[in-house]
Amino acid sequence: MIGQMIAAIIGTVAFCVLFSVPRRYILLGGITGGAGWAVYLLASRGLGYGTSILIAAAAVVFLSRILAVRFHCPSPVFMITGLFPLVPGAGVYWTTYYIVLGDLSMAAQSGYDAIKASVAIVLGIVFIFELPQVIFAKLGGIGKRSC
């Protein structure tokens, strides 16, 4: 599990660099992605794939909103990069692969899993953004930096 978290942090940091996240927030973005992946791994031990992704996405967005308040920065700075490890890119790849091979039953299964993960991520974002800002203001405290 530790190795996967480190890989998620490194991948998220690379994604932060690719998307020109301000230098002072790159490590925080990486930690957000690693935390989301850790939540996914823990949730997947007892829950289904879609539910695990939903909980992990909600955790990433929750942490992103706290960091946004703490550092007076827009939450997408942390949220978009933090969700990177949860994106079902492999599912889309395998769906296409199975379509090319002509194995439509496997393509349908892979495609269904990719759509399920995508919807779970969207729902995780929506659920947390429905929470009042005052919660995050209390949890994030008052930061001294700004974007």
C-alpha positions in Angstrom: 0.0 0.0 0.0 2.9 2.4 0.8 4.4 1.8 -2.6 1.1 2.6 -4.4 0.7 5.8 -2.3 4.2 6.9 -3.3 3.4 6.2 -6.9 0.2 8.2 -6.6 2.1 11.1 -5.1 4.7 11.0 -7.8 2.1 10.8 -10.6 0.1 13.6 -9.1 3.2 15.8 -8.7 4.0 15.2 -12.4 0.5 16.2 -13.2 0.8 19.4 -11.1 4.0 20.3 -13.1 2.2 19.5 -16.4 -0.7 21.8 -15.5 1.5 24.6 -14.1 0.4 24.5 -10.6 2.3 27.2 -8.6 5.5 25.7 -7.3 4.6 26.2 -3.6 1.5 24.0 -4.0 3.0 21.1 -6.0 3.8 19.0 -2.9 0.4 19.7 -1.4 -1.2 18.6 -4.7 0.8 15.4 -4.6 -0.2 14.7 -1.0 -3.8 15.2 -1.9 -3.6 12.7 -4.7 -1.8 10.2 -2.5 -4.4 10.7 0.3 -7.2 10.1 -2.2 -5.5 6.9 -3.4 -5.0 5.7 0.2 -8.7 6.3 0.9 -9.5 4.3 -2.3 -7.3 1.4 -1.3 -8.8 1.3 2.2 -12.4 1.6 1.0 -11.9 -1.1 -1.7 -11.2 -3.7 0.9 -14.8 -3.8 2.0 -16.8 -2.0 -0.6 -17.3 -2.2 -4.4 -15.4 -0.4 -7.0 -17.8 2.5 -7.6 -18.4 3.1 -3.9 -14.7 3.1 -3.2 -14.1 5.7 -6.0 -17.0 7.8 -4.7 -15.6 7.9 -1.1 -12.0 8.6 -2.4 -13.2 11.4 -4.7 -15.2 12.9 -1.8 -12.1 12.8 0.4 -10.0 14.5 -2.2 -12.5 17.3 -2.7 -12.9 17.7 1.0 -9.2 18.0 1.5 -8.9 20.3 -1.5 -11.5 22.7 0.0 -9.7 22.8 3.3 -6.4 23.5 1.6 -8.1 26.2 -0.6 -9.3 28.0 2.5 -6.0 27.6 4.3 -3.9 29.0 1.5 -6.5 31.4 0.0 -6.4 29.6 -3.3 -9.0 28.2 -5.6 -9.9 24.6 -4.7 -9.4 23.3 -8.3 -5.7 23.8 -7.8 -5.7 20.8 -5.5 -8.9 19.1 -6.6 -8.1 18.5 -10.3 -4.6 17.3 -9.7 -5.7 15.2 -6.6 -8.3 13.4 -8.6 -5.8 12.3 -11.2 -5.0 8.9 -9.6 -8.7 8.0 -9.5 -9.5 8.8 -13.2 -10.4 5.5 -15.0 -7.9 5.9 -17.9 -7.0 2.2 -17.9 -10.7 1.3 -18.1 -11.1 3.5 -21.2 -8.0 1.9 -22.7 -9.2 -1.6 -22.1 -12.6 -0.8 -23.5 -11.0 0.3 -26.7 -8.7 -2.6 -26.8 -11.5 -5.1 -26.4 -13.5 -3.4 -29.1 -10.6 -3.6 -31.5 -10.2 -7.3 -30.7 -13.9 -7.9 -31.2 -14.6 -9.1 -27.6 -17.7 -7.0 -27.1 -18.6 -8.6 -23.7 -15.3 -7.6 -22.2 -15.5 -4.2 -23.8 -19.0 -3.7 -22.3 -17.7 -4.7 -18.9 -14.6 -2.4 -19.0 -16.7 0.4 -20.4 -19.3 0.0 -17.7 -16.6 0.1 -15.0 -15.1 3.3 -16.5 -18.5 5.0 -16.7 -19.2 3.9 -13.1 -15.9 5.4 -11.9 -16.5 8.7 -13.8 -20.0 9.1 -12.3 -18.7 8.3 -8.9 -16.0 11.0 -9.2 -18.7 13.5 -10.3 -21.0 12.6 -7.4 -18.1 12.9 -4.9 -17.4 16.4 -6.2 -21.1 17.4 -6.1 -21.7 16.0 -2.6 -18.8 17.9 -1.0 -19.4 21.1 -2.9 -22.9 21.1 -1.4 -21.5 21.4 2.1 -21.5 25.0 3.4 -18.2 26.9 3.1 -18.3 27.7 6.9 -17.3 24.1 7.6 -14.1 24.5 5.6 -13.4 27.9 7.0 -13.4 26.4 10.5 -11.3 23.4 9.4 -8.9 25.3 7.2 -8.3 28.2 9.6 -6.8 31.4 8.2 -3.9 31.0 5.8 -1.2 33.5 5.1 -0.4 32.6 1.5 -2.4 33.3 -1.6 -2.3 31.9 -5.1 
